[in-house]
Amino acid sequence: MNKRFSFFCLILLTINSYAQKPIENDTLTRIANIKNITQGNTVLFTPETPTLNQIAGAPKAFYTHYWEFGDGHYSTEEQPKHSYKKTGEYDVRLWATNNYDTGKPPTTRPKKIAINNITTQDNDIASMDEDFTLKRNREPVPDEEMVVIVSYKNQKNYTTNGKLYLFYNEHQYKANNFELTDTRTYYNEKNTSEAGFAFTHNIENDGTYLATSNNDFIEARTFQQDSTEKNNLPLTVINSKAFYKNWSLLEFDNMKPQEERNVFFSLKTTPEMLKDTSAIISVRGVYVPDANYDNHKVKDMEMEIVTSHDPNKMSSNGTFMNYRFVRFKTLKYKIKFQNNGEGPARTIRLETDIPEMLDKSTLKVLDMYPKCDICPKKEVLYSCLDTTFTDTQAIFTFKNIYLPGSEQKNVMEYDSTKGFVKYSIKFAKDFHKKKTKSRTAIIFDKNDPIITNYSTTRFLPGISIGAKVGVNSFSDLNNSESYFFGATLSPYKSYRLYWQVELMNNFHKYDASTQVSEEFIQDAQGFRFLQRTTTRNSFENIDWDVPVLIRYNLNNFFGLGAGLQNTISLSEEQEQAVLVEQYEGDSSDFPPFSSKESSSSETNSFTNLRTGLLFEATAGFARIGPSLGARYIMNFENDFNYWQFYAIWKF
């Protein structure tokens, strides 16, 4: 008994010890801390970040930083110094982004900073060149947080009240890309919901009315508009709501002339966000500086979806396209790069792939940084961007420029070390429906090339509906007459291999094999005679044929297919004629002495389910348009193997 008890205790101790062992977690959360030194109302902030995990083959990993000081100001410096205007407690936030690092960005808890006295008077210095800007602290990565900074400025010579819109989550994507988790305001901006149009509140009446969602009519007036601004605010809001699923509306007041303000939106990127790392998504901001007027500014901020924070990247707006309409679409590509060296770059060469389906002659440079002129054909000494071509590439070369390095001394702003080229290009006249992949080799001066990700273009499957008509030839059936018409369903203009489903209405008349039977009969008087019975069956059917097949286009004009065909008789009308003839003796050499004929008919529905294999070939316009075809159906029942000859037109 004692031995059993001791053994039982030993097991319990073993289980308890195992349960208390720490479990290793492969996805350990990394934390960045905020350190600060406070002197009066001036605070020096320093980040304490975890060790970086270098991506093999990439440039040296590093952090970029984004700070919010809790009073409406922010900084992207690594160790910023900030002076507060008022005493009080402030929540300071830090987002550290790991570039060329294999893990997730570290998380940081807000830290409270207490300002007890004002020792230094700090006057705000105007920093905005425009009156409305959108910025972000990092590129969107699925299941991570990012911040959109909306900055606005009152350029009027009087105090104003106005509105700010932020639109996000484009309708073209089924899943939401963002969830708005927090909006941080510092100037009494009010978050309102507006179901109808935005409208002006004006005293003057010119007889113009604007409709709202509650069927009321709001009076509006006209006035002399600023030609540099948009002036139809209801139309802008309607168009934005048609393009984006979600929006946030803020109203602000008492904004003094030349005053600058910031609003911070925290957007959590959803796990369902597009995983295609070459896709471009956007958010839109609308700034109404004075609510009394419809003048407004619109800013669209495009962002590239990434899986890791890599400043060197290629992206495109052609991630998913409708093949029917691509001839009217112009693709846009953006190549981003960053100088991570210890000194400035003077020449930057971008060697980017151009897929065969695109027409290199239509390439246009839309924007670039560093800003410079397009190079002329001759050599020049000033800064310019040169574009040349090979058979498969476009080569963009920044000449005579100065792009500082992120490791260069006295470089505090990381954005100044970044550059990009944005260009558009059209499709060639004839191209196949297949996805493409392209990437860029980035060469700083004479250093080794840095290879970007692949930018992929794909086509939505699309649906092609075809009209089909033809005849069937049953060699094993008597007096067979069969024709059909119906529709086909397949992906639109597929390149090689694709599926196809059909529904055919088949009208079929035929005679079954004649059955003859003979027997000898002796009547009651002992008279013996031969009786012959002849049975004839004719059918008139309305069948449904449902072929499911895999097709392969050899080229634009010839295709092959194979699959399975199912047939069911929707309606079957059978007529039977029976002829009974009696002959004297044991043979039918002489005419019968007795002959009797009878007939009957029968109608059935949903009978005769047949299944078979099919093989076919087509000639004509194999992918779209008219073509002719021949198909052999090998049924699993006797007498029902047949040829099918048809014409089809795919739309």
Buried (B, 14 or more C-beta within 10 A) or exposed (E): EEEEEEEEEEEEEEEEEEEEEEEEEEEEEBEBBBEEEBEEBBBEBEBEBBEBEEBEEBBEBBBBBBBBBBBBBBBBBBEBEBBBBEEEEBBBBBBBBBBBBEBBBBEBEEBEBEBEEBEEEEEEEEEBEEBBBBBBBBBBBBEBBBBBBBBBBBBBEEEBBBBBBBBBBBEEBEEBBBBBEEBBBBBEBEEEEBEBBBBBEBEEEEEEEBEBEEEEEBBBBEBEEEEEBBBEBBEBBEBBBEBBBBBBBBBBEEBEEBBBBBBBBBBBBBEEBBEBBBBBBBBBBBBBBBBBBBBBBBBEBEBBBBEBBBBBBBBBBBBBBEBBEBEEEEBBBBBBBBBBBEEBBBBBBBBBBBBEBBEBEEBEBEEBBBEBEEBEEEEEEEBBBBBEEEEEBBBBBBBEBEBBBBBBEEBEEBEBBBBBBBBBBBBBEEBBBBEBEBBBBBBBEEEEEBBBBBBBBBBEBBEBEBBBEBEBEBEEBEEBEBBBEBBBEBBBBBBEEBBBEBEBBBBBBBBBEEEEEEEEEEEEEEEEBBBBEBBBBBBBBBBBBBBEBEBBBEEBEBBBBEBEBEBBBBBBBBBBBBBBBBBBEEEBEEEBEEEEEEEEEEEEEEEBEBEBBBBBBBEBBBBBBEBEBBBBBEBEEEBBBBEBEBBBBBE
